[in-house]
């Protein structure tokens, strides 16, 4: 069937509105006034042809940097880690700097688990936002002999994948957080400050069931739905929109014309 393909390039720099010029992960972009109405239009498909996203996201960020400790003597302690790139040694240094005298953190290289020692009996609260970094379970952890070893392994790896989302296209792809607005999930395979690249080798496209398109929202989140903070580093995305048309009817042959004339 006849198909017209158009390519549209967007980036963090050509947004109609960027919600946060530090994070650069959410905004509004505009297309030319695209109308998909007409008797000859059979269908419209959209896909991401190419994407480049810089891995400039901090391992410890504003979404995962709080540890809650309920101390039996002094009460609730809120430990807020500075955002940034960490390894286990620098994270322990930061913990020891931020916690009161008597608290310390150790790391077991064999088990890849963390132990916290306190001056008094204490409880680590499962509401801590750093729970997935430190290996905290979904239950509160009460100290034994003023000590708690977290049950799961430490995870100081970068964000594993980027979820590119939009509510404008209504294509109904589902995410791990039960959302239905995902355009593309891109694996973060690059090191710190390198780029993750996506090429649509399989020509993946989705039906676009709307009559016109002028502006659209775009957000890039982690698997928990939190907007990612790219710390001022831009992303680049290329869309492809295919408009499929009904095939034009073939002109009648001379014999068909004569037959129609004779039949009158």
C-alpha positions in Angstrom: 0.0 0.0 0.0 1.2 3.6 -0.6 3.0 5.0 2.5 4.4 8.4 3.2 7.1 8.4 5.9 8.2 11.6 7.7 11.1 11.9 10.2 11.0 14.3 13.1 14.1 15.1 15.2 13.7 16.4 18.8 16.2 17.0 21.6 16.3 18.6 25.0 17.1 21.9 23.3 14.2 22.3 21.0 11.3 21.7 23.5 8.4 24.0 23.4 8.5 23.9 27.1 11.0 22.1 29.4 9.8 21.4 32.9 13.2 21.5 34.5 16.3 22.7 32.7 18.5 20.8 35.1 16.9 17.4 34.9 16.1 17.7 31.1 13.7 14.7 31.4 10.2 16.2 31.0 8.7 18.7 28.6 6.4 19.6 25.8 7.4 19.4 22.1 5.5 20.4 18.9 5.1 18.8 15.5 3.8 20.6 12.5 0.0 20.5 12.5 -0.4 16.8 11.5 -3.9 15.7 10.5 -4.7 12.1 9.9 -8.3 12.5 8.8 -9.3 11.6 5.3 -11.1 8.9 3.3 -7.9 7.9 1.6 -5.9 7.4 4.9 -5.9 3.7 5.9 -3.8 4.0 9.1 -1.0 5.8 10.8 2.0 4.3 12.6 4.7 5.8 14.8 8.0 4.6 16.0 11.3 5.8 17.5 13.9 5.4 14.8 16.9 6.5 16.9 17.7 7.7 20.4 20.8 8.9 22.2 20.7 9.4 26.0 23.7 10.3 28.1 24.3 8.4 31.3 24.8 11.5 33.5 22.4 10.3 36.2 23.8 10.1 39.7 23.7 6.7 41.3 22.6 8.4 44.5 19.9 10.9 43.6 17.0 12.8 45.1 14.8 9.7 44.7 17.0 7.2 46.7 19.1 9.2 49.1 17.3 9.0 52.5 17.8 6.4 55.3 15.5 6.4 58.3 16.9 5.1 61.6 14.7 4.9 64.7 17.1 5.1 67.6 15.8 3.8 70.9 17.2 6.8 72.8 17.4 9.8 70.5 14.4 8.9 68.3 14.0 9.2 64.5 17.2 10.0 62.6 16.8 11.1 59.0 20.1 10.5 57.1 20.1 12.4 53.8 23.0 11.4 51.6 24.5 14.0 49.2 23.6 13.2 45.6 26.4 12.0 43.4 28.4 9.1 42.0 29.5 6.6 44.7 31.4 3.5 45.2 31.1 1.4 48.4 34.1 3.2 50.1 32.8 6.7 49.5 29.3 5.7 50.5 30.5 4.4 53.8 32.5 7.6 54.3 29.4 9.6 53.8 27.3 7.5 56.1 29.9 7.8 58.9 30.1 11.6 58.4 26.3 12.1 58.5 25.3 9.8 61.4 25.7 10.5 65.1 28.7 9.3 67.2 28.4 5.6 67.8 27.1 4.7 64.4 29.2 3.1 61.7 28.8 1.1 58.5 30.9 -1.9 57.3 30.9 -3.8 54.0 31.5 -7.5 53.5 33.1 -8.0 50.1 32.4 -11.8 50.2 28.6 -11.4 50.7 28.3 -7.9 49.1 26.2 -6.9 52.2 26.2 -4.0 54.5 26.1 -4.0 58.3 25.2 -1.0 60.4 26.4 -0.7 64.1 24.7 1.7 66.5 25.4 3.3 69.8 22.0 2.0 71.1 19.3 -0.4 70.0 17.8 0.9 66.7 15.5 0.0 63.8 16.1 0.6 60.1 12.8 1.7 58.6 11.7 0.1 55.3 10.4 3.5 54.2 14.0 4.5 53.6 14.3 5.6 49.9 17.8 4.1 49.7 16.5 0.6 50.4 17.3 -0.8 47.0 20.8 0.6 47.1 21.6 -0.8 50.5 19.7 -4.1 50.3 17.0 -3.3 52.8 14.0 -5.5 52.8 10.3 -4.5 52.7 10.2 -5.0 56.5 11.6 -2.9 59.3 14.9 -4.3 60.5 15.5 -4.2 64.3 19.0 -4.4 65.6 20.4 -7.4 67.6 23.2 -6.4 69.9 23.1 -2.9 68.3 23.8 -4.4 64.9 21.8 -4.9 61.7 23.1 -6.7 58.6 20.9 -5.9 55.6 19.4 -9.1 54.0 20.1 -8.2 50.3 23.2 -7.3 48.3 24.3 -3.7 47.8 23.4 -2.2 44.4 25.5 0.8 43.4 25.0 0.2 39.7 23.7 3.0 37.4 20.0 3.2 36.4 19.4 0.0 34.4 17.1 1.4 31.8 15.3 4.5 30.5 11.5 4.5 30.0 10.5 7.1 27.4 6.9 8.0 28.0 4.1 10.1 26.5 0.4 10.3 27.1 -0.3 11.9 23.7 0.1 8.9 21.4 -2.2 6.5 23.2 -0.5 3.3 22.1 -1.0 1.3 25.3 2.4 -0.1 26.0 2.8 -1.3 29.6 5.6 -0.7 32.1 6.7 -2.6 35.2 4.9 0.0 37.3 1.5 -0.8 35.6 1.7 2.4 33.5 0.5 2.4 29.9 2.3 5.3 28.3 5.7 3.8 27.3 7.0 4.6 23.8 10.3 2.9 24.3 12.4 1.2 26.9 16.1 1.7 26.4 18.7 -0.3 28.2 21.5 1.7 29.8 24.6 -0.1 28.6 27.0 2.7 28.8 29.4 3.7 31.5 29.3 7.0 33.4 29.0 10.0 31.1 28.8 7.7 28.0 25.8 7.5 25.7 23.3 4.7 25.4 22.2 4.3 21.8 19.1 2.9 20.2 18.6 1.9 16.6 15.2 0.6 15.4 16.7 -2.3 13.4 13.4 -4.2 13.6 11.3 -1.3 12.2 9.1 -1.4 15.4 6.1 0.9 15.0 2.8 1.3 16.7 -0.7 2.2 15.5 -1.4 5.9 16.2 -5.2 6.1 16.9 -5.6 9.9 16.9 -6.9 12.3 14.3 -4.4 15.0 14.6 -1.1 15.8 16.4 0.4 19.2 17.2 2.0 19.0 20.6 3.0 16.1 22.8 4.5 15.5 26.2 7.6 13.4 26.7 9.1 12.1 30.0 12.0 9.8 30.7 11.8 7.9 34.0 13.2 4.9 35.8 11.2 1.7 36.4 9.6 3.3 39.5 8.2 6.2 37.5 10.6 8.8 38.9 11.8 11.4 36.4 15.5 11.0 35.8 17.9 13.8 36.4 20.3 14.1 33.5 22.1 17.0 35.2 22.0 19.2 32.1 23.1 16.6 29.6 20.7 16.6 26.5 19.0 13.6 24.9 18.2 13.2 21.2 15.3 11.3 19.7 14.2 10.7 16.1 10.6 9.8 15.4 9.2 8.2 12.2 5.5 8.6 11.4 4.1 6.5 8.5 0.8 7.4 6.9 -0.7 4.5 5.0 -3.1 5.2 2.1 -5.7 3.2 0.3 -4.4 2.0 -3.1 -5.6 4.0 -6.0 -8.1 2.1 -8.2 -6.6 0.9 -11.4 -8.0 2.6 -14.6 -10.5 0.4 -16.5 -9.2 -1.4 -19.6 -10.5 -0.6 -23.1 -12.5 -3.8 -23.0 -14.2 -2.9 -19.7 -15.1 0.5 -21.1 -16.6 -1.1 -24.2 -18.5 -3.6 -22.1 -20.0 -0.9 -19.9 -21.0 1.1 -23.0 -22.6 -2.0 -24.5 -24.5 -2.8 -21.4 -26.3 0.5 -21.3 
